[in-house]
Amino acid sequence: MSKCEQCIVRQFNSFKHLKKEELVRISACKTSKFVKKGEILFDEGEYINGVFCIRDGVCKVSKMSENGRNQIISLIKKGDLIGERSLISDEASNLKAVALNDMEVCFVPKEEIIRDLEKNTEFTMGILKDMANTLKKADNIIVDMAQKTVKQRLAETLINLKKSFDINEDNVINIQLSREDIANIIGTATESAIRLLSDFKKQNIIEFHGKEIKILKEQELIKIAQGF
């Protein structure tokens, strides 16, 4: 496992604001581990007490509703931090994180990061900006769920997946999601998500490559997402 001060991943998150001596100290106290596809990183009701830095892989962060439906809130990828809320709140996590593929993560205990938050204002502002961005995304999800149709939400999700994960040499989105995962992102039954994806395929808007999706007509998806 690499040392924090030598790790390129930190350039993608708030850790880039830490000084070398702060990174050396954090590196000495962090723990690194591999998480297999399908394994739980942390569960609802669990006290995280620190921050996870994603060195490789993707995890889905979800919330279980009272009727037993799993709503995926976000997909956390390489370079992202997760668990920042535990730094300022002593509450248990209200979310669950599950590895979508094999992951490599580093965990930094809360007490170590608090020391840096108290002394390094750039780092503090970086963490606050990340949390503000997370809240903004959550606000958008609430509005979308209330005002957009499932079809619009699916189109928007496909556009966002391409933006977040980019495409490979075959123009296929670089993320494998099950149909159930897609349904849990857009807030509908799996059967409805499958039917809508099939409709998009029939209209030659997308193409399937196993579990992967290739966008053929992005402008059409943008129109659908906007309600046209």
C-alpha positions as CSV (number, residue, x, y, z in Angstrom):
1,M,0.0,0.0,0.0
2,S,1.4,3.4,-0.9
3,K,2.0,6.2,1.6
4,C,-0.5,9.1,1.6
5,E,2.2,11.7,0.6
6,Q,3.0,9.6,-2.5
7,C,-0.5,8.6,-3.4
8,I,-1.8,10.2,-6.6
9,V,-5.5,9.6,-5.6
10,R,-5.4,12.4,-3.0
11,Q,-5.2,14.9,-5.8
12,F,-8.9,14.2,-6.5
13,N,-10.1,15.0,-3.0
14,S,-9.7,17.3,0.0
15,F,-6.5,15.5,1.1
16,K,-4.7,17.6,-1.6
17,H,-4.9,20.5,0.9
18,L,-2.8,18.7,3.6
19,K,0.8,19.5,4.1
20,K,3.5,16.9,3.8
21,E,4.0,16.4,7.5
22,E,0.2,16.0,8.0
23,L,0.1,13.4,5.2
24,V,3.0,11.5,6.8
25,R,1.2,11.4,10.1
26,I,-2.1,10.3,8.5
27,S,-0.3,7.6,6.5
28,A,1.1,6.2,9.7
29,C,-2.3,5.7,11.3
30,K,-4.5,4.8,8.3
31,T,-5.5,1.2,7.6
32,S,-5.8,-0.1,4.0
33,K,-7.9,-3.0,2.8
34,F,-9.4,-4.7,-0.2
35,V,-13.2,-5.0,-0.4
36,K,-14.6,-7.7,-2.7
37,K,-17.5,-7.1,-5.1
38,G,-20.7,-7.3,-3.1
39,E,-19.1,-6.8,0.3
40,I,-20.4,-4.1,2.6
41,L,-18.0,-1.2,3.4
42,F,-20.3,0.1,6.1
43,D,-24.0,-0.4,7.0
44,E,-26.9,1.7,8.1
45,G,-26.8,2.2,11.9
46,E,-23.0,1.7,12.0
47,Y,-20.7,4.3,13.5
48,I,-18.1,5.1,10.9
49,N,-15.8,7.3,13.0
50,G,-13.5,8.3,10.2
51,V,-13.2,8.7,6.5
52,F,-12.7,6.2,3.7
53,C,-10.6,7.2,0.7
54,I,-11.3,5.2,-2.4
55,R,-8.0,4.1,-4.0
56,D,-9.7,1.9,-6.6
57,G,-13.1,0.6,-7.5
58,V,-16.7,1.8,-7.1
59,C,-19.3,1.5,-4.4
60,K,-23.0,2.2,-4.3
61,V,-24.3,4.3,-1.4
62,S,-28.0,3.5,-0.6
63,K,-30.8,4.1,1.9
64,M,-33.5,1.5,2.7
65,S,-37.0,3.0,2.7
66,E,-39.7,2.0,5.1
67,N,-41.4,-0.1,2.4
68,G,-38.2,-2.1,1.9
69,R,-37.1,-0.5,-1.3
70,N,-33.4,0.3,-1.7
71,Q,-32.7,3.8,-3.1
72,I,-29.2,4.3,-4.4
73,I,-28.2,7.9,-3.4
74,S,-24.8,8.0,-5.2
75,L,-21.9,6.0,-6.7
76,I,-18.6,6.7,-5.1
77,K,-15.5,6.1,-7.3
78,K,-11.7,6.2,-7.3
79,G,-10.4,9.4,-5.7
80,D,-13.6,10.1,-3.7
81,L,-13.9,10.4,0.0
82,I,-16.8,8.9,2.0
83,G,-17.8,9.3,5.6
84,E,-17.0,13.0,6.0
85,R,-20.3,13.5,7.9
86,S,-19.0,11.4,10.8
87,L,-16.3,14.1,11.4
88,I,-18.8,16.6,12.7
89,S,-21.7,14.3,13.8
90,D,-21.6,11.6,16.4
91,E,-24.7,9.9,14.9
92,A,-24.7,6.5,13.3
93,S,-24.6,6.4,9.5
94,N,-28.0,6.5,7.8
95,L,-26.6,5.0,4.6
96,K,-25.1,1.7,3.5
97,A,-22.1,1.4,1.1
98,V,-21.6,-1.8,-0.9
99,A,-18.8,-2.5,-3.4
100,L,-19.9,-2.7,-7.0
101,N,-16.6,-4.2,-8.0
102,D,-13.4,-5.1,-6.2
103,M,-12.2,-2.1,-4.3
104,E,-9.1,-0.9,-2.5
105,V,-9.8,1.6,0.2
106,C,-7.9,3.4,3.0
107,F,-9.5,4.4,6.3
108,V,-8.4,7.3,8.4
109,P,-9.7,7.5,12.0
110,K,-11.8,10.6,12.9
111,E,-9.4,11.8,15.7
112,E,-6.5,12.1,13.3
113,I,-8.5,14.2,10.8
114,I,-10.0,16.4,13.5
115,R,-6.5,17.6,14.3
116,D,-6.0,18.7,10.7
117,L,-9.4,20.3,10.5
118,E,-8.5,22.4,13.6
119,K,-5.2,23.6,12.2
120,N,-5.5,23.6,8.3
121,T,-8.2,26.0,7.1
122,E,-7.7,25.0,3.4
123,F,-8.4,21.4,4.3
124,T,-11.4,22.4,6.4
125,M,-12.9,24.4,3.5
126,G,-12.2,21.5,1.1
127,I,-14.1,19.1,3.4
128,L,-17.0,21.6,3.8
129,K,-17.2,22.2,0.0
130,D,-17.4,18.4,-0.6
131,M,-20.2,18.1,2.0
132,A,-22.1,21.1,0.4
133,N,-21.8,19.4,-3.0
134,T,-23.2,16.2,-1.5
135,L,-26.1,18.1,-0.1
136,K,-26.7,19.8,-3.4
137,K,-26.9,16.4,-5.2
138,A,-29.3,15.2,-2.5
139,D,-31.5,18.2,-3.1
140,N,-31.5,17.5,-6.8
141,I,-32.5,13.9,-6.2
142,I,-35.5,15.0,-4.1
143,V,-36.7,17.4,-6.8
144,D,-36.2,14.8,-9.6
145,M,-38.1,12.2,-7.7
146,A,-41.0,14.6,-7.1
147,Q,-41.2,16.3,-10.5
148,K,-39.7,14.1,-13.2
149,T,-41.1,10.9,-14.8
150,V,-39.2,7.6,-14.4
151,K,-38.4,7.9,-18.1
152,Q,-36.8,11.3,-17.6
153,R,-34.9,10.1,-14.6
154,L,-33.5,7.1,-16.6
155,A,-32.3,9.4,-19.4
156,E,-30.7,11.8,-16.9
157,T,-29.0,8.9,-15.1
158,L,-27.5,7.5,-18.3
159,I,-26.1,11.0,-19.2
160,N,-24.7,11.4,-15.6
161,L,-23.1,7.9,-15.7
162,K,-21.3,8.8,-18.9
163,K,-20.2,12.1,-17.4
164,S,-18.9,10.4,-14.2
165,F,-17.3,7.3,-15.5
166,D,-16.5,8.2,-19.1
167,I,-16.5,5.7,-22.0
168,N,-14.0,3.0,-23.1
169,E,-12.6,2.5,-26.6
170,D,-15.9,0.9,-27.7
171,N,-17.8,4.0,-26.6
172,V,-19.4,1.9,-23.8
173,I,-19.9,3.6,-20.3
174,N,-17.1,2.5,-18.0
175,I,-19.4,1.1,-15.3
176,Q,-21.3,-2.2,-14.9
177,L,-24.6,-1.9,-13.2
178,S,-27.3,-4.5,-12.8
179,R,-30.8,-3.7,-14.0
180,E,-31.8,-3.7,-10.3
181,D,-29.1,-1.1,-9.5
182,I,-30.4,1.1,-12.3
183,A,-33.9,0.7,-11.0
184,N,-32.7,1.6,-7.5
185,I,-31.0,4.8,-8.8
186,I,-34.1,6.0,-10.6
187,G,-36.5,4.9,-7.9
188,T,-38.7,2.4,-9.7
189,A,-39.3,-1.4,-9.9
190,T,-36.7,-3.5,-11.7
191,E,-39.3,-4.5,-14.3
192,S,-40.1,-0.9,-15.2
193,A,-36.4,-0.1,-15.6
194,I,-35.9,-3.1,-17.9
195,R,-38.9,-2.1,-20.0
196,L,-37.7,1.5,-20.4
197,L,-34.2,0.4,-21.2
198,S,-35.7,-1.9,-23.9
199,D,-37.7,1.0,-25.3
200,F,-34.5,3.1,-25.5
201,K,-32.8,0.2,-27.3
202,K,-35.7,-0.2,-29.8
203,Q,-35.4,3.5,-30.6
204,N,-31.7,3.1,-31.2
205,I,-30.8,5.5,-28.4
206,I,-28.7,3.0,-26.5
207,E,-27.2,-0.4,-27.1
208,F,-26.4,-3.2,-24.7
209,H,-23.0,-4.8,-24.3
210,G,-23.8,-7.4,-21.6
211,K,-24.4,-5.4,-18.4
212,E,-22.7,-2.4,-20.0
213,I,-24.5,0.3,-21.9
214,K,-23.4,2.3,-25.0
215,I,-25.1,5.6,-25.7
216,L,-25.8,6.0,-29.4
217,K,-27.9,9.2,-29.4
218,E,-26.9,11.4,-26.5
219,Q,-28.9,14.4,-27.7
220,E,-32.1,12.3,-27.7
221,L,-31.4,11.4,-24.0
222,I,-30.9,15.0,-23.2
223,K,-34.2,15.9,-24.8
224,I,-36.0,13.1,-22.9
225,A,-34.4,14.2,-19.6
226,Q,-35.6,17.7,-20.2
227,G,-39.1,16.5,-20.8
228,F,-39.3,16.9,-24.6
